[in-house]
Amino acid sequence: MARMTAPHPRLRLYDANCMIGPTPWGLPGDLDADALERRMDRFGIERSLVCHTAAWRHDPATGNALVVSALAGRPRLRPCWVGVPSTCAEMPPAKEFAEQALRAGVGAIRVFPGDHGFALDGPDFAPQADALAEAGLPLLVDIDSTSWAAVDRLLFAHPDLVVVVCATGYRAMRPAAGLLDRHVNARLDLSDLSTHEGFEWVCATFGAHRVVFGTGAPLRDPAEAVTRLLWSDLDDEAIAQVAAGNLDALLPEEPR
């Protein structure tokens, strides 16, 4: 991983897109909460919204319980749960699931439709989308686990739901722009918003509030997103907004 000096101490970075837990790819180094906080210190990241790999690669319910346990007593780290339809009864009904998430201090829900075998815009997930919108829980989804058309249909059907599309990629500016133009609650994360000057163009065209800072760690090097933000042509106010302000504004209040 690249070596990098932490950003200015007055700039808050809040990572919307990172994980802890083992992976099947044999990534080097530790992948637990201690390692995450060390990595955050190295890159000057103040807080992180954290998902557990077990919730993605094994079982959502087990992984969600693991992330809450692993982050207990770590105020810099906020859990992000993985959601699936409740059709197979592996998860509670949608409204109950959202209520449990809020009580557990969860900041957002992440989905992997391609890996977990459901349609993001289908009737099985519709109750979850409604419940998340009502609870004020944003939804994160990697675009390679679904499609731009599915996200588009989801937002047309559930306009109050905030959807953060992660890992946009290099050649996706046209569908991303269309989505942002049609849906005020569509957002992009910074982890792979890698079209040349695409980040600056999105902010100039749709507003800096449409992008949230996310690293994709540990599957991606955090230096990528940090550099993309700090070396951008945005002014200081917009950089600070993307760095932490936008995510802060999207997440529900943490329980006291």
CYANA upper distance limits for C-alpha pairs under 8 A (distance plus 0.5 A):
  1 MET  CA    221 ASP  CA      6.69
  2 ALA  CA    221 ASP  CA      7.94
  2 ALA  CA    223 ALA  CA      7.03
  3 ARG  CA    223 ALA  CA      8.36
  4 MET  CA     42 ARG  CA      8.16
  4 MET  CA     43 PHE  CA      7.40
  4 MET  CA    223 ALA  CA      7.36
  5 THR  CA     42 ARG  CA      7.92
  5 THR  CA     43 PHE  CA      7.27
  6 ALA  CA     41 ASP  CA      8.31
  6 ALA  CA     42 ARG  CA      6.68
  6 ALA  CA     43 PHE  CA      5.13
  6 ALA  CA     44 GLY  CA      5.13
  7 PRO  CA     11 LEU  CA      7.32
  7 PRO  CA     43 PHE  CA      7.55
  7 PRO  CA     44 GLY  CA      6.28
  7 PRO  CA    230 LEU  CA      8.28
  8 HIS  CA     44 GLY  CA      8.50
  9 PRO  CA     44 GLY  CA      7.85
 11 LEU  CA    240 ALA  CA      6.91
 11 LEU  CA    243 ALA  CA      7.99
 12 ARG  CA     44 GLY  CA      8.42
 12 ARG  CA     45 ILE  CA      7.39
 12 ARG  CA     46 GLU  CA      6.49
 12 ARG  CA    240 ALA  CA      7.53
 12 ARG  CA    243 ALA  CA      6.71
 12 ARG  CA    244 ALA  CA      6.36
 13 LEU  CA     44 GLY  CA      7.51
 13 LEU  CA     45 ILE  CA      5.24
 13 LEU  CA     46 GLU  CA      5.91
 13 LEU  CA     47 ARG  CA      7.19
 13 LEU  CA    213 PHE  CA      7.80
 13 LEU  CA    243 ALA  CA      5.21
 13 LEU  CA    244 ALA  CA      5.62
 14 TYR  CA     45 ILE  CA      6.73
 14 TYR  CA     46 GLU  CA      6.47
 14 TYR  CA     47 ARG  CA      5.25
 14 TYR  CA     48 SER  CA      5.95
 14 TYR  CA     49 LEU  CA      8.15
 14 TYR  CA    213 PHE  CA      7.02
 14 TYR  CA    214 GLY  CA      8.08
 14 TYR  CA    243 ALA  CA      6.65
 14 TYR  CA    244 ALA  CA      5.21
 14 TYR  CA    247 LEU  CA      7.60
 15 ASP  CA     45 ILE  CA      7.56
 15 ASP  CA     47 ARG  CA      6.79
 15 ASP  CA     48 SER  CA      4.97
 15 ASP  CA     49 LEU  CA      6.52
 15 ASP  CA    213 PHE  CA      6.10
 15 ASP  CA    214 GLY  CA      5.12
 15 ASP  CA    215 THR  CA      6.82
 15 ASP  CA    244 ALA  CA      8.23
 16 ALA  CA     48 SER  CA      6.62
 16 ALA  CA     49 LEU  CA      5.53
 16 ALA  CA     50 VAL  CA      8.08
 16 ALA  CA    189 ASP  CA      8.11
 16 ALA  CA    212 VAL  CA      7.48
 16 ALA  CA    213 PHE  CA      6.63
 16 ALA  CA    214 GLY  CA      5.17
 16 ALA  CA    215 THR  CA      7.95
 16 ALA  CA    247 LEU  CA      7.53
 17 ASN  CA     48 SER  CA      8.06
 17 ASN  CA     49 LEU  CA      6.85
 17 ASN  CA     50 VAL  CA      7.39
 17 ASN  CA     51 CYS  CA      8.44
 17 ASN  CA    166 CYS  CA      8.32
 17 ASN  CA    189 ASP  CA      8.36
 17 ASN  CA    191 SER  CA      8.11
 17 ASN  CA    213 PHE  CA      8.44
 17 ASN  CA    214 GLY  CA      5.16
 17 ASN  CA    215 THR  CA      6.23
 17 ASN  CA    216 GLY  CA      5.58
 17 ASN  CA    217 ALA  CA      7.60
 18 CYS  CA     48 SER  CA      7.65
 18 CYS  CA     49 LEU  CA      7.14
 18 CYS  CA     50 VAL  CA      5.86
 18 CYS  CA     51 CYS  CA      6.93
 18 CYS  CA    214 GLY  CA      7.78
 18 CYS  CA    215 THR  CA      6.91
 18 CYS  CA    216 GLY  CA      5.55
 18 CYS  CA    217 ALA  CA      5.28
 18 CYS  CA    218 PRO  CA      7.18
 19 MET  CA     50 VAL  CA      5.70
 19 MET  CA     51 CYS  CA      5.16
 19 MET  CA     52 HIS  CA      5.87
 19 MET  CA     53 THR  CA      6.75
 19 MET  CA    216 GLY  CA      8.20
 19 MET  CA    217 ALA  CA      6.86
 19 MET  CA    218 PRO  CA      7.08
 20 ILE  CA     31 LEU  CA      5.87
 20 ILE  CA     32 ASP  CA      5.76
 20 ILE  CA     33 ALA  CA      6.85
 20 ILE  CA     36 LEU  CA      7.64
 20 ILE  CA     50 VAL  CA      7.48
 20 ILE  CA     51 CYS  CA      6.99
 20 ILE  CA     52 HIS  CA      5.58
 20 ILE  CA     53 THR  CA      6.63
 20 ILE  CA     67 VAL  CA      8.46
 20 ILE  CA    218 PRO  CA      8.17
 21 GLY  CA     31 LEU  CA      5.85
 21 GLY  CA     32 ASP  CA      6.22
 21 GLY  CA     52 HIS  CA      6.14
 21 GLY  CA     53 THR  CA      5.60
 21 GLY  CA     54 ALA  CA      7.21
 22 PRO  CA     26 GLY  CA      8.48
 22 PRO  CA     31 LEU  CA      6.88
 22 PRO  CA     53 THR  CA      6.88
 22 PRO  CA     54 ALA  CA      8.02
 23 THR  CA     27 LEU  CA      7.46
 23 THR  CA     53 THR  CA      7.25
 23 THR  CA     57 ARG  CA      8.43
 30 ASP  CA     35 ALA  CA      6.26
 31 LEU  CA     35 ALA  CA      6.31
 31 LEU  CA     36 LEU  CA      7.33
 31 LEU  CA    218 PRO  CA      8.11
 32 ASP  CA     36 LEU  CA      6.80
 33 ALA  CA     37 GLU  CA      6.74
 33 ALA  CA     70 ALA  CA      7.15
 33 ALA  CA     71 LEU  CA      7.41
 34 ASP  CA     38 ARG  CA      6.82
 35 ALA  CA     39 ARG  CA      6.67
 36 LEU  CA     40 MET  CA      6.63
 37 GLU  CA     41 ASP  CA      6.66
 38 ARG  CA     42 ARG  CA      6.78
 39 ARG  CA     43 PHE  CA      6.91
 40 MET  CA     44 GLY  CA      6.30
 40 MET  CA     45 ILE  CA      5.12
 40 MET  CA     46 GLU  CA      7.31
 40 MET  CA     47 ARG  CA      8.28
 41 ASP  CA     45 ILE  CA      6.66
 41 ASP  CA     46 GLU  CA      8.10
 43 PHE  CA    222 PRO  CA      7.86
 43 PHE  CA    223 ALA  CA      7.79
 43 PHE  CA    226 VAL  CA      8.13
 46 GLU  CA     76 ARG  CA      7.17
 47 ARG  CA     76 ARG  CA      5.13
 47 ARG  CA     77 LEU  CA      6.31
 47 ARG  CA     78 ARG  CA      8.29
 48 SER  CA     76 ARG  CA      6.98
 48 SER  CA     77 LEU  CA      5.58
 48 SER  CA     78 ARG  CA      6.77
 49 LEU  CA     77 LEU  CA      6.54
 49 LEU  CA     78 ARG  CA      5.36
 49 LEU  CA     79 PRO  CA      6.29
 49 LEU  CA     80 CYS  CA      6.36
 49 LEU  CA    107 GLY  CA      7.49
 49 LEU  CA    108 ALA  CA      8.39
 50 VAL  CA     67 VAL  CA      8.02
 50 VAL  CA     77 LEU  CA      7.06
 50 VAL  CA     78 ARG  CA      6.46
 50 VAL  CA     79 PRO  CA      5.50
 50 VAL  CA     80 CYS  CA      5.66
 51 CYS  CA     55 ALA  CA      8.01
 51 CYS  CA     64 ASN  CA      8.16
 51 CYS  CA     67 VAL  CA      7.04
 51 CYS  CA     79 PRO  CA      6.70
 51 CYS  CA     80 CYS  CA      5.29
 51 CYS  CA     81 TRP  CA      6.53
 51 CYS  CA     82 VAL  CA      7.81
 51 CYS  CA    110 ARG  CA      8.37
 52 HIS  CA     56 TRP  CA      7.65
 52 HIS  CA     63 GLY  CA      6.05
 52 HIS  CA     64 ASN  CA      7.29
 52 HIS  CA     66 LEU  CA      7.55
 52 HIS  CA     67 VAL  CA      5.97
 52 HIS  CA     80 CYS  CA      8.48
 52 HIS  CA     81 TRP  CA      8.35
 53 THR  CA     57 ARG  CA      6.42
 53 THR  CA     58 HIS  CA      8.21
 53 THR  CA     63 GLY  CA      7.37
 54 ALA  CA     58 HIS  CA      5.33
 54 ALA  CA     59 ASP  CA      6.56
 54 ALA  CA     60 PRO  CA      7.41
 54 ALA  CA     62 THR  CA      7.50
 54 ALA  CA     63 GLY  CA      5.02
 55 ALA  CA     59 ASP  CA      5.46
 55 ALA  CA     60 PRO  CA      4.24
 55 ALA  CA     61 ALA  CA      7.10
 55 ALA  CA     62 THR  CA      6.87
 55 ALA  CA     63 GLY  CA      4.26
 55 ALA  CA     64 ASN  CA      6.41
 55 ALA  CA     81 TRP  CA      8.12
 55 ALA  CA     82 VAL  CA      6.46
 56 TRP  CA     60 PRO  CA      6.72
 56 TRP  CA     63 GLY  CA      7.96
 56 TRP  CA     82 VAL  CA      7.44
 56 TRP  CA    112 PHE  CA      7.55
 56 TRP  CA    115 ASP  CA      8.36
 58 HIS  CA     62 THR  CA      8.44
 58 HIS  CA     63 GLY  CA      7.99
 59 ASP  CA     63 GLY  CA      6.57
 60 PRO  CA     64 ASN  CA      6.41
 60 PRO  CA     81 TRP  CA      8.28
 60 PRO  CA     82 VAL  CA      6.17
 60 PRO  CA     83 GLY  CA      7.28
 60 PRO  CA     84 VAL  CA      8.15
 61 ALA  CA     65 ALA  CA      6.85
 61 ALA  CA     82 VAL  CA      8.43
 61 ALA  CA     90 GLU  CA      7.75
 61 ALA  CA     91 MET  CA      7.33
 62 THR  CA     66 LEU  CA      6.73
 63 GLY  CA     67 VAL  CA      6.71
 63 GLY  CA     81 TRP  CA      8.48
 63 GLY  CA     82 VAL  CA      8.42
 64 ASN  CA     68 VAL  CA      6.98
 64 ASN  CA     80 CYS  CA      8.32
 64 ASN  CA     81 TRP  CA      5.82
 64 ASN  CA     82 VAL  CA      7.16
 65 ALA  CA     69 SER  CA      6.82
 66 LEU  CA     70 ALA  CA      6.49
 67 VAL  CA     71 LEU  CA      6.55
 67 VAL  CA     79 PRO  CA      6.74
 67 VAL  CA     80 CYS  CA      8.39
 67 VAL  CA     81 TRP  CA      8.44
 68 VAL  CA     72 ALA  CA      6.71
 68 VAL  CA     79 PRO  CA      6.56
 68 VAL  CA    104 ALA  CA      7.82
 71 LEU  CA     75 PRO  CA      8.45
 71 LEU  CA     77 LEU  CA      6.69
 71 LEU  CA     78 ARG  CA      7.57
 71 LEU  CA     79 PRO  CA      7.58
 78 ARG  CA    105 GLY  CA      7.60
 78 ARG  CA    106 VAL  CA      6.92
 78 ARG  CA    107 GLY  CA      6.93
 79 PRO  CA    105 GLY  CA      7.39
 79 PRO  CA    106 VAL  CA      5.34
 79 PRO  CA    107 GLY  CA      6.72
 79 PRO  CA    108 ALA  CA      8.19
 80 CYS  CA    106 VAL  CA      5.98
 80 CYS  CA    107 GLY  CA      6.25
 80 CYS  CA    108 ALA  CA      5.63
 80 CYS  CA    109 ILE  CA      6.11
 80 CYS  CA    110 ARG  CA      7.27
 81 TRP  CA    101 ALA  CA      7.98
 81 TRP  CA    106 VAL  CA      7.21
 81 TRP  CA    108 ALA  CA      7.14
 81 TRP  CA    109 ILE  CA      5.43
 81 TRP  CA    110 ARG  CA      6.54
 82 VAL  CA    109 ILE  CA      6.00
 82 VAL  CA    110 ARG  CA      5.14
 82 VAL  CA    111 VAL  CA      6.02
 82 VAL  CA    112 PHE  CA      8.38
 83 GLY  CA    109 ILE  CA      6.67
 83 GLY  CA    110 ARG  CA      6.61
 83 GLY  CA    111 VAL  CA      5.94
 84 VAL  CA     91 MET  CA      7.83
 84 VAL  CA    111 VAL  CA      7.27
 84 VAL  CA    113 PRO  CA      8.35
 84 VAL  CA    116 HIS  CA      7.87
 84 VAL  CA    118 PHE  CA      8.33
 84 VAL  CA    125 PHE  CA      7.66
 84 VAL  CA    128 GLN  CA      8.46
 85 PRO  CA     91 MET  CA      7.86
 85 PRO  CA     94 ALA  CA      8.18
 85 PRO  CA    118 PHE  CA      8.18
 85 PRO  CA    124 ASP  CA      6.24
 85 PRO  CA    125 PHE  CA      5.53
 85 PRO  CA    127 PRO  CA      8.49
 85 PRO  CA    128 GLN  CA      7.22
 86 SER  CA     90 GLU  CA      6.79
 86 SER  CA     91 MET  CA      5.58
 86 SER  CA     92 PRO  CA      6.64
 86 SER  CA     93 PRO  CA      6.21
 86 SER  CA     94 ALA  CA      7.34
 86 SER  CA    124 ASP  CA      8.25
 87 THR  CA    124 ASP  CA      7.30
 89 ALA  CA     93 PRO  CA      8.36
 91 MET  CA     97 PHE  CA      7.60
 92 PRO  CA     96 GLU  CA      6.54
 92 PRO  CA     97 PHE  CA      5.97
 93 PRO  CA     97 PHE  CA      6.54
 94 ALA  CA     98 ALA  CA      6.78
 94 ALA  CA    127 PRO  CA      6.30
 94 ALA  CA    128 GLN  CA      5.26
 94 ALA  CA    131 ALA  CA      6.38
 95 LYS  CA     99 GLU  CA      6.75
 95 LYS  CA    127 PRO  CA      8.32
 95 LYS  CA    128 GLN  CA      7.72
 95 LYS  CA    131 ALA  CA      5.61
 95 LYS  CA    132 LEU  CA      8.34
 96 GLU  CA    100 GLN  CA      6.60
 97 PHE  CA    101 ALA  CA      6.68
 98 ALA  CA    102 LEU  CA      6.84
 98 ALA  CA    131 ALA  CA      6.76
 98 ALA  CA    132 LEU  CA      6.56
 98 ALA  CA    135 ALA  CA      6.99
 98 ALA  CA    137 LEU  CA      8.34
 99 GLU  CA    103 ARG  CA      6.80
 99 GLU  CA    135 ALA  CA      7.90
100 GLN  CA    104 ALA  CA      6.68
101 ALA  CA    105 GLY  CA      6.91
101 ALA  CA    106 VAL  CA      5.64
101 ALA  CA    107 GLY  CA      8.48
102 LEU  CA    106 VAL  CA      6.06
102 LEU  CA    107 GLY  CA      8.05
102 LEU  CA    135 ALA  CA      8.30
102 LEU  CA    252 PRO  CA      8.36
102 LEU  CA    254 GLU  CA      8.24
102 LEU  CA    255 PRO  CA      8.08
103 ARG  CA    255 PRO  CA      7.24
104 ALA  CA    255 PRO  CA      8.40
105 GLY  CA    254 GLU  CA      5.90
105 GLY  CA    255 PRO  CA      6.44
106 VAL  CA    254 GLU  CA      8.28
107 GLY  CA    137 LEU  CA      7.08
107 GLY  CA    138 PRO  CA      8.24
107 GLY  CA    251 LEU  CA      5.93
107 GLY  CA    252 PRO  CA      6.70
107 GLY  CA    254 GLU  CA      8.17
108 ALA  CA    137 LEU  CA      5.60
108 ALA  CA    138 PRO  CA      5.58
108 ALA  CA    139 LEU  CA      6.53
108 ALA  CA    140 LEU  CA      7.77
108 ALA  CA    251 LEU  CA      7.30
109 ILE  CA    137 LEU  CA      7.20
109 ILE  CA    138 PRO  CA      6.84
109 ILE  CA    139 LEU  CA      5.49
109 ILE  CA    140 LEU  CA      6.69
110 ARG  CA    139 LEU  CA      6.14
110 ARG  CA    140 LEU  CA      5.05
110 ARG  CA    141 VAL  CA      6.37
111 VAL  CA    139 LEU  CA      7.87
111 VAL  CA    140 LEU  CA      6.91
111 VAL  CA    141 VAL  CA      5.92
111 VAL  CA    142 ASP  CA      8.42
112 PHE  CA    116 HIS  CA      6.41
112 PHE  CA    141 VAL  CA      6.99
112 PHE  CA    142 ASP  CA      7.64
112 PHE  CA    145 SER  CA      6.12
112 PHE  CA    146 THR  CA      8.16
113 PRO  CA    117 GLY  CA      6.13
113 PRO  CA    118 PHE  CA      5.61
113 PRO  CA    119 ALA  CA      6.51
113 PRO  CA    120 LEU  CA      6.52
113 PRO  CA    145 SER  CA      6.24
113 PRO  CA    146 THR  CA      6.62
114 GLY  CA    118 PHE  CA      7.26
114 GLY  CA    119 ALA  CA      8.28
114 GLY  CA    145 SER  CA      5.11
114 GLY  CA    146 THR  CA      6.46
115 ASP  CA    145 SER  CA      7.35
118 PHE  CA    122 GLY  CA      8.07
118 PHE  CA    124 ASP  CA      8.09
118 PHE  CA    125 PHE  CA      8.16
119 ALA  CA    124 ASP  CA      8.13
119 ALA  CA    125 PHE  CA      7.68
119 ALA  CA    146 THR  CA      8.31
119 ALA  CA    150 ALA  CA      8.29
120 LEU  CA    125 PHE  CA      6.76
120 LEU  CA    146 THR  CA      7.53
120 LEU  CA    150 ALA  CA      6.72
120 LEU  CA    151 VAL  CA      7.60
120 LEU  CA    154 LEU  CA      7.36
121 ASP  CA    125 PHE  CA      7.42
121 ASP  CA    126 ALA  CA      7.61
121 ASP  CA    150 ALA  CA      5.87
121 ASP  CA    151 VAL  CA      7.39
121 ASP  CA    153 ARG  CA      6.49
121 ASP  CA    154 LEU  CA      5.28
122 GLY  CA    126 ALA  CA      6.96
123 PRO  CA    127 PRO  CA      8.21
125 PHE  CA    129 ALA  CA      6.88
126 ALA  CA    130 ASP  CA      6.78
127 PRO  CA    131 ALA  CA      6.63
128 GLN  CA    132 LEU  CA      6.53
129 ALA  CA    133 ALA  CA      6.69
129 ALA  CA    158 HIS  CA      7.31
129 ALA  CA    161 LEU  CA      7.32
130 ASP  CA    134 GLU  CA      6.73
130 ASP  CA    158 HIS  CA      7.15
130 ASP  CA    161 LEU  CA      7.93
131 ALA  CA    135 ALA  CA      6.62
132 LEU  CA    136 GLY  CA      6.52
132 LEU  CA    137 LEU  CA      5.55
132 LEU  CA    138 PRO  CA      7.40
132 LEU  CA    139 LEU  CA      8.14
132 LEU  CA    161 LEU  CA      7.40
133 ALA  CA    137 LEU  CA      6.67
133 ALA  CA    138 PRO  CA      7.75
133 ALA  CA    158 HIS  CA      8.20
133 ALA  CA    160 ASP  CA      6.15
133 ALA  CA    161 LEU  CA      4.91
133 ALA  CA    162 VAL  CA      7.63
134 GLU  CA    160 ASP  CA      8.41
135 ALA  CA    252 PRO  CA      8.49
136 GLY  CA    161 LEU  CA      8.21
136 GLY  CA    250 LEU  CA      8.37
136 GLY  CA    251 LEU  CA      7.74
136 GLY  CA    252 PRO  CA      6.44
137 LEU  CA    161 LEU  CA      8.42
137 LEU  CA    162 VAL  CA      8.11
137 LEU  CA    250 LEU  CA      8.33
137 LEU  CA    251 LEU  CA      6.98
137 LEU  CA    252 PRO  CA      6.88
138 PRO  CA    161 LEU  CA      7.13
138 PRO  CA    162 VAL  CA      5.34
138 PRO  CA    163 VAL  CA      6.40
138 PRO  CA    164 VAL  CA      7.75
138 PRO  CA    250 LEU  CA      7.29
138 PRO  CA    251 LEU  CA      7.40
139 LEU  CA    161 LEU  CA      7.97
139 LEU  CA    162 VAL  CA      6.64
139 LEU  CA    163 VAL  CA      5.29
139 LEU  CA    164 VAL  CA      6.60
140 LEU  CA    163 VAL  CA      6.38
140 LEU  CA    164 VAL  CA      5.25
140 LEU  CA    165 VAL  CA      6.55
140 LEU  CA    166 CYS  CA      7.32
141 VAL  CA    145 SER  CA      7.72
141 VAL  CA    146 THR  CA      8.28
141 VAL  CA    163 VAL  CA      8.01
141 VAL  CA    164 VAL  CA      6.96
141 VAL  CA    165 VAL  CA      5.80
141 VAL  CA    166 CYS  CA      6.31
142 ASP  CA    146 THR  CA      7.67
142 ASP  CA    165 VAL  CA      6.38
142 ASP  CA    166 CYS  CA      5.04
142 ASP  CA    167 ALA  CA      6.11
142 ASP  CA    168 THR  CA      8.02
143 ILE  CA    147 SER  CA      6.35
143 ILE  CA    148 TRP  CA      7.45
143 ILE  CA    165 VAL  CA      6.66
143 ILE  CA    166 CYS  CA      6.69
143 ILE  CA    167 ALA  CA      6.84
143 ILE  CA    168 THR  CA      6.74
144 ASP  CA    167 ALA  CA      8.12
146 THR  CA    150 ALA  CA      7.16
146 THR  CA    151 VAL  CA      8.11
147 SER  CA    151 VAL  CA      6.93
148 TRP  CA    152 ASP  CA      6.58
148 TRP  CA    175 PRO  CA      6.95
148 TRP  CA    176 ALA  CA      8.02
148 TRP  CA    179 LEU  CA      8.18
149 ALA  CA    153 ARG  CA      6.71
150 ALA  CA    154 LEU  CA      6.57
151 VAL  CA    155 LEU  CA      6.72
152 ASP  CA    156 PHE  CA      6.79
152 ASP  CA    179 LEU  CA      6.76
153 ARG  CA    157 ALA  CA      6.66
154 LEU  CA    158 HIS  CA      6.47
155 LEU  CA    159 PRO  CA      5.50
155 LEU  CA    160 ASP  CA      8.33
155 LEU  CA    161 LEU  CA      7.38
155 LEU  CA    163 VAL  CA      8.27
155 LEU  CA    183 HIS  CA      7.32
155 LEU  CA    185 ASN  CA      8.37
155 LEU  CA    186 ALA  CA      8.31
156 PHE  CA    183 HIS  CA      8.20
159 PRO  CA    183 HIS  CA      7.87
159 PRO  CA    185 ASN  CA      7.61
160 ASP  CA    185 ASN  CA      7.51
161 LEU  CA    185 ASN  CA      7.13
162 VAL  CA    185 ASN  CA      5.24
162 VAL  CA    186 ALA  CA      6.54
162 VAL  CA    187 ARG  CA      7.95
162 VAL  CA    250 LEU  CA      8.40
163 VAL  CA    185 ASN  CA      6.92
163 VAL  CA    186 ALA  CA      5.68
163 VAL  CA    187 ARG  CA      6.55
164 VAL  CA    186 ALA  CA      6.66
164 VAL  CA    187 ARG  CA      5.01
164 VAL  CA    188 LEU  CA      5.76
164 VAL  CA    189 ASP  CA      6.94
165 VAL  CA    186 ALA  CA      8.07
165 VAL  CA    187 ARG  CA      6.61
165 VAL  CA    188 LEU  CA      5.33
165 VAL  CA    189 ASP  CA      6.71
166 CYS  CA    188 LEU  CA      6.54
166 CYS  CA    189 ASP  CA      5.54
166 CYS  CA    190 LEU  CA      7.94
166 CYS  CA    191 SER  CA      7.32
166 CYS  CA    192 ASP  CA      7.86
167 ALA  CA    189 ASP  CA      7.53
167 ALA  CA    190 LEU  CA      8.08
167 ALA  CA    191 SER  CA      6.23
167 ALA  CA    192 ASP  CA      5.11
167 ALA  CA    193 LEU  CA      7.17
167 ALA  CA    216 GLY  CA      8.19
168 THR  CA    172 ALA  CA      6.93
168 THR  CA    176 ALA  CA      8.32
168 THR  CA    188 LEU  CA      7.82
168 THR  CA    189 ASP  CA      8.13
168 THR  CA    191 SER  CA      8.36
168 THR  CA    192 ASP  CA      6.05
168 THR  CA    193 LEU  CA      5.86
168 THR  CA    194 SER  CA      8.16
169 GLY  CA    192 ASP  CA      5.66
169 GLY  CA    193 LEU  CA      6.09
169 GLY  CA    194 SER  CA      6.25
169 GLY  CA    195 THR  CA      7.64
170 TYR  CA    192 ASP  CA      7.91
170 TYR  CA    193 LEU  CA      7.18
170 TYR  CA    194 SER  CA      5.33
170 TYR  CA    195 THR  CA      5.01
170 TYR  CA    196 HIS  CA      8.38
171 ARG  CA    195 THR  CA      6.98
172 ALA  CA    176 ALA  CA      6.57
172 ALA  CA    195 THR  CA      8.34
173 MET  CA    177 ALA  CA      6.30
173 MET  CA    195 THR  CA      7.66
173 MET  CA    198 GLY  CA      7.73
174 ARG  CA    178 GLY  CA      6.75
175 PRO  CA    179 LEU  CA      6.66
176 ALA  CA    180 LEU  CA      6.73
177 ALA  CA    181 ASP  CA      6.52
177 ALA  CA    202 VAL  CA      8.02
178 GLY  CA    182 ARG  CA      6.72
179 LEU  CA    183 HIS  CA      6.52
179 LEU  CA    186 ALA  CA      7.28
180 LEU  CA    184 VAL  CA      7.10
180 LEU  CA    185 ASN  CA      8.46
180 LEU  CA    186 ALA  CA      6.11
180 LEU  CA    187 ARG  CA      7.56
180 LEU  CA    206 PHE  CA      7.69
180 LEU  CA    210 ARG  CA      8.37
181 ASP  CA    206 PHE  CA      7.97
186 ALA  CA    210 ARG  CA      7.64
187 ARG  CA    210 ARG  CA      5.36
187 ARG  CA    211 VAL  CA      6.15
187 ARG  CA    212 VAL  CA      7.75
188 LEU  CA    193 LEU  CA      8.32
188 LEU  CA    210 ARG  CA      6.90
188 LEU  CA    211 VAL  CA      5.41
188 LEU  CA    212 VAL  CA      6.88
189 ASP  CA    193 LEU  CA      7.55
189 ASP  CA    211 VAL  CA      6.02
189 ASP  CA    212 VAL  CA      5.33
189 ASP  CA    213 PHE  CA      6.26
189 ASP  CA    214 GLY  CA      6.03
190 LEU  CA    199 PHE  CA      8.32
190 LEU  CA    211 VAL  CA      7.23
190 LEU  CA    212 VAL  CA      6.74
190 LEU  CA    213 PHE  CA      5.68
190 LEU  CA    214 GLY  CA      5.72
190 LEU  CA    215 THR  CA      7.35
190 LEU  CA    225 ALA  CA      6.41
190 LEU  CA    228 ARG  CA      8.36
191 SER  CA    213 PHE  CA      7.76
191 SER  CA    214 GLY  CA      5.53
191 SER  CA    215 THR  CA      5.06
191 SER  CA    216 GLY  CA      5.92
191 SER  CA    220 ARG  CA      8.22
191 SER  CA    224 GLU  CA      7.79
191 SER  CA    225 ALA  CA      5.86
192 ASP  CA    225 ALA  CA      7.96
193 LEU  CA    198 GLY  CA      7.48
193 LEU  CA    199 PHE  CA      6.89
194 SER  CA    198 GLY  CA      7.26
194 SER  CA    199 PHE  CA      8.01
195 THR  CA    199 PHE  CA      7.90
197 GLU  CA    201 TRP  CA      6.76
197 GLU  CA    232 SER  CA      8.49
198 GLY  CA    202 VAL  CA      6.57
199 PHE  CA    203 CYS  CA      6.86
199 PHE  CA    232 SER  CA      8.41
200 GLU  CA    204 ALA  CA      6.60
200 GLU  CA    232 SER  CA      7.33
200 GLU  CA    233 ASP  CA      7.10
200 GLU  CA    234 LEU  CA      7.15
201 TRP  CA    205 THR  CA      6.42
202 VAL  CA    206 PHE  CA      6.16
202 VAL  CA    207 GLY  CA      7.37
202 VAL  CA    208 ALA  CA      7.94
202 VAL  CA    210 ARG  CA      8.34
203 CYS  CA    207 GLY  CA      4.86
203 CYS  CA    208 ALA  CA      4.74
203 CYS  CA    209 HIS  CA      8.00
203 CYS  CA    210 ARG  CA      7.57
203 CYS  CA    211 VAL  CA      7.96
204 ALA  CA    208 ALA  CA      7.62
206 PHE  CA    210 ARG  CA      7.27
208 ALA  CA    238 ALA  CA      6.38
208 ALA  CA    241 GLN  CA      7.48
208 ALA  CA    242 VAL  CA      6.98
209 HIS  CA    241 GLN  CA      7.31
209 HIS  CA    242 VAL  CA      7.21
209 HIS  CA    246 ASN  CA      6.25
210 ARG  CA    246 ASN  CA      8.24
211 VAL  CA    242 VAL  CA      6.48
211 VAL  CA    246 ASN  CA      7.77
212 VAL  CA    242 VAL  CA      5.70
212 VAL  CA    243 ALA  CA      7.39
212 VAL  CA    244 ALA  CA      7.86
212 VAL  CA    246 ASN  CA      6.35
212 VAL  CA    247 LEU  CA      6.39
213 PHE  CA    225 ALA  CA      7.84
213 PHE  CA    242 VAL  CA      6.23
213 PHE  CA    243 ALA  CA      5.81
213 PHE  CA    244 ALA  CA      7.33
213 PHE  CA    247 LEU  CA      8.10
214 GLY  CA    225 ALA  CA      7.26
215 THR  CA    220 ARG  CA      7.19
215 THR  CA    221 ASP  CA      7.58
215 THR  CA    222 PRO  CA      5.40
215 THR  CA    223 ALA  CA      8.46
215 THR  CA    224 GLU  CA      7.85
215 THR  CA    225 ALA  CA      5.93
215 THR  CA    226 VAL  CA      8.15
216 GLY  CA    220 ARG  CA      5.67
216 GLY  CA    221 ASP  CA      7.98
216 GLY  CA    222 PRO  CA      7.62
217 ALA  CA    221 ASP  CA      6.55
217 ALA  CA    222 PRO  CA      6.54
218 PRO  CA    222 PRO  CA      8.30
220 ARG  CA    224 GLU  CA      8.20
221 ASP  CA    225 ALA  CA      8.42
222 PRO  CA    226 VAL  CA      6.78
223 ALA  CA    227 THR  CA      6.25
224 GLU  CA    228 ARG  CA      6.60
225 ALA  CA    229 LEU  CA      6.70
226 VAL  CA    230 LEU  CA      6.59
227 THR  CA    231 TRP  CA      6.09
227 THR  CA    232 SER  CA      8.41
228 ARG  CA    232 SER  CA      6.41
229 LEU  CA    239 ILE  CA      7.17
229 LEU  CA    243 ALA  CA      8.14
230 LEU  CA    239 ILE  CA      7.79
234 LEU  CA    238 ALA  CA      6.45
234 LEU  CA    239 ILE  CA      6.56
235 ASP  CA    239 ILE  CA      6.73
236 ASP  CA    240 ALA  CA      6.67
237 GLU  CA    241 GLN  CA      6.71
238 ALA  CA    242 VAL  CA      6.76
239 ILE  CA    243 ALA  CA      6.41
240 ALA  CA    244 ALA  CA      6.88
240 ALA  CA    245 GLY  CA      7.11
241 GLN  CA    245 GLY  CA      4.96
241 GLN  CA    246 ASN  CA      6.12
242 VAL  CA    246 ASN  CA      6.17
242 VAL  CA    247 LEU  CA      8.27
244 ALA  CA    248 ASP  CA      6.64
245 GLY  CA    249 ALA  CA      6.71
246 ASN  CA    250 LEU  CA      7.03
247 LEU  CA    251 LEU  CA      6.86
